[in-house]
C-alpha cells in the first residue's frame, strides 16, 4: 500500500490505561484498507481479554458508520473517540457557537455539545492554526502564479484542462478557494474565456476553521478536556513512531520472516513502555 514492496507492513493496536500506560498490543497483517481492520480487532480483543469498558481511540479513516453504529448498539459498552472530518462542522457550527470555550493547555481551547447518541468536541489550537494558515497561503500563492502562467501560454482547451488538473492536485484544498472559468467546448483559450477570482466567502469560512479539529464519541456526560486528553494519547503514540522513522532514522526495516517482525515490534513496545 505504501509502495514499499521490499518492506512488510503491519497493523498495530495498542492497549493502555486512560492515563496512557501501555498494557499490551496486537498485530494484524498490513497492506489492508484501514476501515476493514476494526471489526476483527473488536472481536479479537473481546475474545482474548474478556468484556470490559474500553474506549477505542482512532483516526477518522479507521471506523465506518456501520461499525460505529454496531459499537453504539453493543450490549457490552464499546466506547469510541475518533477524529471527524471538518465538513461535519457545517451541521454543528450553530450549536457549537453558543457553547463557551474552555482552556485545556496554553493556546488550546475546547468546547462540547451532545447531538443524538453522540458527543462532539471541537478543539482549536493556535499553533495548528498558524501552521494551516501558512500552508494555505503558500499553496494559494503558488496556484495563482501557475494560473497566471497558463493565461499567458498558447494552449488548446484540452491542454489547458490537463494542466489545470495537475495544478488542482498540487494545490489540494486551496484549489476550492478560487472560482475558475474555463472556455466552452468550441471556444479558444483567451484571457476573456479563461479567468479566475478569489472566492472570498469560501476563504472566510476556511480562515474561520483553521486550527480547529472535531472529535466524535459515544461517551456521554464527560468533560471536553478529558476527551481531548484521551485523544491526545493517540497523537503522542504516533509521534513516537515518527521519531523512530525520522529523528532516529530507524527505517526501512528489512525483516521478512514473521518471527523477526514480531520480535522487532516486541522490542519497540518495550521501548515505548520505558518511555511512558
matplotlib code that plots the C-alpha trace (Angstrom):
import matplotlib.pyplot as plt

x = [0.0, 2.8, 4.7, 7.4, 7.4, 10.7, 9.1, 6.4, 3.6, 1.8, -1.2, -0.8, -3.4, -2.0, -3.9, -3.4, -4.9, -6.7, -3.5, -1.5, 0.3, 0.7, -0.7, -0.5, -0.7, -2.0, -0.6, -2.5, -1.5, -0.8, -1.4, -5.1, -7.6, -7.7, -11.5, -11.6, -9.5, -11.6, -14.4, -11.9, -9.9, -13.0, -13.8, -10.2, -9.7, -13.1, -12.2, -8.7, -9.1, -12.8, -15.6, -14.6, -15.5, -13.0, -12.6, -11.3, -9.3, -8.9, -8.1, -11.1, -10.2, -10.5, -14.2, -17.1, -20.5, -21.8, -19.2, -19.7, -23.5, -22.6, -20.4, -23.2, -25.7, -23.4, -24.8, -21.3, -20.3, -17.9, -16.9, -15.1, -13.3, -12.5, -11.3, -14.0, -13.9, -14.3, -17.1, -19.4, -18.9, -21.3, -24.2, -22.9, -21.5, -24.6, -25.0, -21.2, -21.1, -23.4, -21.1, -18.3, -14.6, -12.5, -8.7, -7.0, -3.5, -1.7, -3.1, -5.5, -9.3, -12.2, -16.0, -18.5, -22.1, -24.2, -26.1, -28.4, -26.4, -23.1, -20.9, -18.8, -15.7, -14.4, -10.7, -8.8, -5.0, -3.2, -0.1, -2.1, -3.9, -0.6, 0.6, -2.5, -2.7, 0.9, 0.3, -2.9, -1.1, 1.8, -0.4, -2.7, 0.2, 1.7, -1.6, -2.3, 1.2, 0.6, -2.8, -1.3, 1.4, -1.3, -3.1, 0.0, 0.5, -0.8, -2.9, -5.7, -8.7, -7.8, -4.2, -5.5, -7.8, -4.9, -2.7, -5.5, -5.9, -2.2, -2.5, -5.6, -3.8, -0.8, -2.9, -5.1, -7.8, -6.6, -8.0, -11.5, -10.9, -10.8, -13.6, -12.2, -13.9, -12.7, -13.6, -16.6, -16.0, -15.6, -14.1, -10.4, -8.3, -8.0, -7.8, -11.5, -12.6, -10.1, -10.4, -10.1, -11.0, -10.8, -14.0, -14.0, -16.9, -15.0, -11.8, -13.6, -15.0, -11.6, -9.9, -12.6, -12.0, -8.2, -6.6, -9.8, -10.5, -13.6, -13.7, -16.7, -17.6, -20.4, -19.3, -22.0, -21.7, -17.9, -15.7, -14.5, -11.0, -10.9, -12.0, -9.4, -6.6, -7.6, -7.4, -4.0, -2.6, -3.1, -1.1, 1.7, 1.9, 2.0, 4.7, 6.9, 6.6, 7.5, 10.6, 11.7, 11.3, 12.7, 14.9, 16.4, 16.4, 15.3, 13.8, 13.3, 13.1, 14.1, 12.7, 10.7, 10.2, 7.1, 9.0, 11.6, 8.9, 7.1, 10.3, 11.1, 7.6, 8.0, 11.3, 9.6, 6.8, 9.2, 11.0, 7.6, 6.8, 10.1, 9.4, 6.0]
y = [0.0, 2.4, 1.5, -0.4, -3.9, -4.5, -4.0, -5.9, -3.7, -4.4, -3.0, -2.5, -1.8, -0.6, -1.3, 1.1, 2.7, 6.0, 7.5, 6.3, 3.3, 0.6, -2.9, -4.9, -4.8, -6.8, -7.2, -7.9, -8.2, -5.0, -4.0, -3.7, -0.9, 0.7, 0.6, -3.2, -4.0, -2.6, -5.2, -8.0, -6.1, -5.6, -9.3, -10.4, -8.1, -9.2, -12.9, -12.6, -10.2, -10.6, -8.0, -4.6, -0.9, 0.0, 3.2, 2.9, 5.9, 6.1, 8.2, 9.1, 6.7, 3.6, 3.2, 3.2, 4.5, 0.9, -0.3, 2.8, 2.0, -1.5, -0.2, 2.1, -0.8, -3.4, -4.9, -4.5, -0.8, -0.2, 3.4, 5.2, 8.5, 9.3, 12.2, 13.6, 15.4, 19.2, 19.1, 17.9, 21.3, 22.8, 20.9, 21.6, 25.1, 26.9, 24.8, 24.9, 28.7, 29.0, 27.0, 28.5, 27.7, 26.0, 26.3, 22.9, 23.9, 27.0, 28.2, 25.2, 25.5, 23.0, 23.0, 20.2, 19.5, 16.4, 15.5, 12.5, 9.5, 11.1, 13.8, 16.2, 18.1, 21.0, 21.8, 24.8, 25.2, 28.4, 26.5, 24.4, 27.5, 29.2, 26.0, 25.6, 29.3, 29.2, 26.1, 27.7, 30.9, 29.1, 26.8, 29.6, 31.9, 29.0, 28.2, 31.8, 32.1, 28.9, 30.1, 33.4, 31.4, 29.4, 32.6, 33.7, 30.4, 29.5, 26.4, 24.4, 23.8, 20.2, 21.0, 23.7, 21.3, 18.8, 21.4, 22.6, 19.0, 18.9, 22.3, 21.1, 18.0, 20.0, 22.8, 20.5, 22.2, 25.7, 25.0, 25.3, 28.9, 30.1, 30.4, 29.3, 29.9, 27.8, 28.0, 26.3, 23.3, 25.2, 28.4, 29.3, 29.9, 33.7, 36.0, 36.5, 32.8, 31.6, 33.7, 33.1, 35.0, 34.5, 33.2, 35.4, 33.6, 30.3, 32.0, 33.4, 30.0, 28.4, 31.0, 30.6, 26.8, 26.8, 25.4, 23.5, 19.8, 17.8, 14.7, 12.4, 9.9, 7.9, 8.8, 10.9, 13.4, 13.6, 16.7, 18.1, 18.5, 14.8, 13.6, 15.8, 14.5, 10.9, 11.7, 13.3, 9.9, 8.8, 11.8, 11.1, 7.4, 8.4, 11.0, 8.2, 6.3, 9.5, 10.0, 6.3, 6.9, 10.4, 11.6, 8.2, 7.1, 3.5, 2.7, 0.9, -2.4, -5.2, -8.1, -10.6, -13.5, -13.3, -14.3, -11.5, -8.9, -9.9, -9.7, -6.2, -5.0, -6.5, -4.6, -1.4, -2.0, -2.4, 0.8, 2.6, 1.2, 2.6, 6.0, 6.2]
z = [0.0, 0.8, -2.4, -0.5, -1.9, -0.1, 3.4, 5.2, 6.6, 9.8, 11.6, 15.4, 18.1, 21.4, 24.6, 27.5, 30.6, 30.5, 31.9, 28.9, 30.5, 27.9, 28.8, 25.6, 21.9, 19.0, 15.4, 12.3, 8.6, 6.9, 3.3, 4.0, 4.0, 7.5, 7.6, 7.2, 10.3, 13.1, 13.3, 13.5, 16.2, 18.3, 18.2, 18.8, 21.9, 23.4, 22.9, 24.2, 27.1, 28.0, 28.3, 29.7, 29.5, 26.8, 24.7, 21.2, 20.1, 16.3, 13.3, 11.2, 8.4, 10.5, 11.5, 9.1, 10.0, 10.1, 12.6, 14.8, 14.8, 15.9, 18.7, 20.0, 19.9, 21.6, 24.9, 26.4, 26.3, 23.5, 23.6, 20.8, 20.3, 16.7, 14.7, 12.3, 9.0, 9.4, 6.9, 9.7, 11.4, 8.9, 10.7, 14.2, 13.9, 15.1, 18.2, 19.0, 18.6, 21.7, 23.9, 25.9, 25.2, 27.9, 28.1, 28.4, 27.5, 26.6, 23.2, 23.1, 23.8, 23.6, 23.7, 23.7, 22.5, 22.6, 19.4, 19.4, 20.7, 20.2, 21.8, 19.7, 20.9, 18.9, 19.7, 18.5, 18.6, 17.8, 16.7, 14.4, 13.1, 12.2, 10.5, 8.4, 7.6, 6.3, 4.2, 2.7, 1.8, 0.2, -1.9, -2.9, -4.0, -6.0, -7.6, -8.6, -10.0, -12.1, -13.4, -14.5, -16.3, -18.1, -19.1, -21.0, -22.8, -26.2, -25.3, -26.7, -24.4, -23.8, -22.9, -20.5, -18.8, -18.3, -16.8, -14.6, -13.3, -12.4, -10.7, -8.7, -7.5, -6.3, -4.7, -2.7, -0.7, -1.8, -5.3, -3.9, -2.8, -6.4, -8.9, -12.2, -15.6, -18.5, -22.2, -23.5, -25.8, -29.1, -27.6, -27.9, -24.8, -24.3, -21.2, -21.7, -21.7, -19.1, -15.9, -12.2, -9.0, -5.3, -3.6, -0.5, 1.1, 1.0, 2.1, 5.2, 6.0, 5.6, 7.8, 10.5, 10.7, 10.5, 13.7, 14.6, 14.6, 15.6, 17.8, 17.9, 20.7, 22.2, 25.7, 27.3, 30.2, 30.1, 30.3, 27.0, 28.4, 29.4, 26.0, 24.3, 26.6, 25.7, 22.0, 22.6, 23.6, 20.0, 18.8, 21.3, 20.2, 16.5, 17.4, 18.9, 15.6, 13.7, 15.8, 15.2, 11.4, 11.1, 14.0, 14.8, 11.1, 12.1, 8.7, 6.5, 8.4, 6.1, 8.2, 6.1, 8.4, 10.7, 13.8, 13.3, 12.6, 15.8, 17.7, 16.3, 17.3, 20.8, 21.3, 20.1, 22.5, 25.4, 24.4, 24.4, 27.8, 29.2, 27.6, 29.1]

ax = plt.figure().add_subplot(projection="3d")
ax.plot(x, y, z, "-o")
ax.set_aspect("equal")
plt.show()
